């Protein structure tokens, strides 16, 4: 089962997150084989705002353990966690993404549906998409939103990947590939 996990930073927690980066990476190393995508979100001045992990885990219990046993969460770095079942509409991992425009930036776009739906309206497959899929109910039967990682020239262009008339709210966050530096 695939899951989308977004730890949203508590205001002012960047120094704590910076001190804990090795603990975070060591924890994530245990899940490296199951990762579909990962990376931090941040503001235009580079301030961390959250941490995205999309991964394949055996069941919802394992996903909850992943989210809530994370060292930064345990230390109080995050204000909340968005944890949802997810479906990998592109069928690839972020490391398989080849495109890349030199003047484009990377974004996380989250959309939350007006009403739960039985089917997903995936964005059209485009070269700019890094990872894309619906946010699902715990049992996987209802679509509650969408999570898309993509490249775009700016936040407004990134927002357009999701149709505003289908979603009650759309969030756009600057994002970058995460993990240990090579």
Backbone torsions as a table, in degrees:
resi	resn	phi	psi	omega
1	UNK	NA	139.1	-179.9
2	UNK	-99.0	143.4	-177.8
3	UNK	-134.3	145.3	173.1
4	UNK	-107.2	125.8	-179.4
5	UNK	-127.8	123.0	178.9
6	UNK	-127.6	105.1	174.3
7	UNK	-83.1	117.4	179.3
8	UNK	-95.3	128.4	-175.6
9	UNK	-65.3	145.0	168.6
10	UNK	-76.1	137.4	178.5
11	UNK	-53.6	135.3	178.4
12	UNK	82.1	8.1	-175.5
13	UNK	-90.2	1.2	-178.3
14	UNK	-56.6	-44.5	178.1
15	UNK	-59.8	-40.0	177.7
16	UNK	-63.9	-45.9	179.3
17	UNK	-61.8	-39.1	179.4
18	UNK	-64.0	-40.7	178.6
19	UNK	-67.3	-27.4	-174.5
20	UNK	-99.2	9.1	-172.4
21	UNK	-58.7	-40.7	179.8
22	UNK	-66.1	-40.3	176.9
23	UNK	-62.6	-41.0	178.2
24	UNK	-61.6	-50.7	-179.2
25	UNK	-62.6	-41.1	178.3
26	UNK	-60.9	-40.8	177.4
27	UNK	-63.8	-46.4	-178.6
28	UNK	-67.1	-28.7	177.1
29	UNK	-55.6	-33.0	180.0
30	UNK	-65.4	-19.5	-176.1
31	UNK	-113.2	9.2	-173.2
32	UNK	-54.8	-40.3	-177.2
33	UNK	-67.6	-19.8	-176.6
34	UNK	-102.6	-3.7	-176.0
35	UNK	-72.3	134.6	172.6
36	UNK	-100.3	-40.1	177.3
37	UNK	-159.7	156.4	178.8
38	UNK	-161.7	158.1	174.5
39	UNK	153.4	162.2	-178.0
40	UNK	-83.9	153.4	167.3
41	UNK	-106.2	156.1	-174.1
42	UNK	-160.5	166.5	177.7
43	UNK	-86.4	175.2	-179.4
44	UNK	-63.4	-22.9	177.3
45	UNK	-92.4	6.9	176.3
46	UNK	91.1	2.3	178.5
47	UNK	-70.4	128.0	178.5
48	UNK	-62.2	139.7	176.7
49	UNK	-125.6	-10.5	-179.3
50	UNK	174.3	-177.6	-176.7
51	UNK	-144.2	122.1	-177.9
52	UNK	-101.3	135.6	171.6
53	UNK	-139.8	125.5	174.3
54	UNK	-117.7	124.0	-174.1
55	UNK	-152.3	164.6	-179.5
56	UNK	-103.4	119.7	-178.9
57	UNK	-130.3	161.1	-174.0
58	UNK	-64.3	-33.4	-173.7
59	UNK	-168.1	172.9	-179.6
60	UNK	-60.3	-31.8	178.4
61	UNK	-64.1	-43.2	177.6
62	UNK	-65.2	-36.4	178.9
63	UNK	-66.4	-42.1	178.0
64	UNK	-64.3	-41.4	177.6
65	UNK	-62.2	-43.9	177.7
66	UNK	-55.9	-50.0	-175.0
67	UNK	-67.0	-43.7	-170.3
68	UNK	-94.9	-10.6	173.8
69	UNK	-92.3	-6.4	-179.8
70	UNK	-57.0	132.3	-174.0
71	UNK	-55.8	-39.7	178.3
72	UNK	-64.8	-38.8	176.5
73	UNK	-63.5	-45.9	-179.4
74	UNK	-61.7	-30.9	-178.5
75	UNK	-87.4	-5.9	177.7
76	UNK	91.1	19.8	-179.3
77	UNK	-73.9	-22.6	-173.6
78	UNK	-109.3	143.9	177.8
79	UNK	-85.8	-29.0	176.5
80	UNK	-163.8	171.8	-179.8
81	UNK	-133.5	128.3	171.0
82	UNK	-98.3	115.3	-179.6
83	UNK	-127.2	119.0	-177.9
84	UNK	-141.2	148.4	166.2
85	UNK	-59.5	153.7	-175.5
86	UNK	-148.5	156.3	175.6
87	UNK	-125.7	126.4	-178.4
88	UNK	-76.5	88.0	-176.6
89	UNK	-64.1	-27.1	-179.4
90	UNK	-89.1	-18.2	178.6
91	UNK	68.3	25.5	179.2
92	UNK	-139.1	172.5	176.1
93	UNK	-103.0	162.2	-177.6
94	UNK	-60.7	-27.8	-178.8
95	UNK	-71.1	-13.8	177.3
96	UNK	-87.5	-6.4	-177.9
97	UNK	-72.4	123.3	-175.7
98	UNK	-109.1	-23.2	-171.6
99	UNK	-56.8	-123.9	178.6
100	UNK	100.7	104.3	175.7
101	UNK	-97.0	131.2	-175.9
102	UNK	-60.2	-29.4	-178.3
103	UNK	-99.4	9.1	178.7
104	UNK	-95.6	159.6	176.7
105	UNK	-118.7	163.8	-179.9
106	UNK	-103.9	143.7	-175.9
107	UNK	-139.7	152.1	165.0
108	UNK	-103.8	126.3	176.1
109	UNK	-118.4	123.0	177.5
110	UNK	-113.4	132.5	174.4
111	UNK	-125.6	139.7	180.0
112	UNK	-117.5	121.4	-172.5
113	UNK	-64.0	153.5	176.1
114	UNK	-64.4	-42.9	178.5
115	UNK	-138.3	145.8	173.4
116	UNK	-56.2	141.8	-177.3
117	UNK	-127.7	158.5	179.5
118	UNK	-84.6	-17.9	-178.8
119	UNK	-134.6	156.8	-178.1
120	UNK	-96.8	145.6	171.8
121	UNK	-108.8	83.6	-177.9
122	UNK	-66.1	145.3	172.3
123	UNK	-61.5	149.7	177.1
124	UNK	-59.5	143.0	-179.9
125	UNK	-69.0	122.2	-179.1
126	UNK	-132.8	159.4	-179.5
127	UNK	-61.4	-25.9	-176.1
128	UNK	-76.9	-14.3	-177.8
129	UNK	-77.6	130.7	178.6
130	UNK	-98.3	-44.8	175.5
131	UNK	-151.7	144.7	-177.0
132	UNK	-155.8	140.3	175.8
133	UNK	179.8	164.0	179.0
134	UNK	-78.1	147.1	169.1
135	UNK	-87.1	127.5	-171.1
136	UNK	-116.0	159.2	172.5
137	UNK	-65.3	166.2	-176.9
138	UNK	-55.1	-37.1	-179.3
139	UNK	-88.4	-0.5	177.0
140	UNK	79.6	4.4	-174.1
141	UNK	-88.4	-19.2	-177.2
142	UNK	-124.0	142.3	174.9
143	UNK	-90.4	123.9	-178.4
144	UNK	-109.6	-7.4	-178.7
145	UNK	168.5	-159.5	179.8
146	UNK	-148.7	150.4	173.7
147	UNK	-130.1	125.0	-176.7
148	UNK	-131.3	131.5	169.8
149	UNK	-107.0	129.6	-176.3
150	UNK	-155.8	169.0	171.6
151	UNK	-104.5	141.7	178.5
152	UNK	-156.6	160.6	179.9
153	UNK	-67.5	-29.3	-179.9
154	UNK	-161.8	174.7	-176.3
155	UNK	-62.4	-37.3	179.4
156	UNK	-63.5	-41.9	177.8
157	UNK	-66.6	-37.8	178.0
158	UNK	-63.2	-42.1	-179.4
159	UNK	-57.6	-33.5	-176.2
160	UNK	-67.4	-10.2	178.6
161	UNK	-64.7	-25.6	177.7
162	UNK	-110.8	138.7	-179.0
163	UNK	-74.8	118.5	-176.3
164	UNK	-60.6	-27.1	-178.9
165	UNK	-77.9	-11.5	179.5
166	UNK	-96.2	-16.8	-172.5
167	UNK	-119.4	139.8	177.8
168	UNK	-74.4	-26.6	178.8
169	UNK	-156.5	142.4	176.4
170	UNK	-127.6	127.1	176.8
171	UNK	-110.2	141.4	175.9
172	UNK	-125.1	126.5	-179.1
173	UNK	-126.8	136.7	171.3
174	UNK	-65.7	142.8	-174.2
175	UNK	-146.6	155.9	172.0
176	UNK	-145.0	159.6	176.8
177	UNK	-56.2	139.0	-179.4
178	UNK	-116.7	-178.6	-179.3
179	UNK	115.3	174.5	179.1
180	UNK	-61.9	137.5	173.4
181	UNK	-65.4	145.0	179.7
182	UNK	-77.9	NA	NA
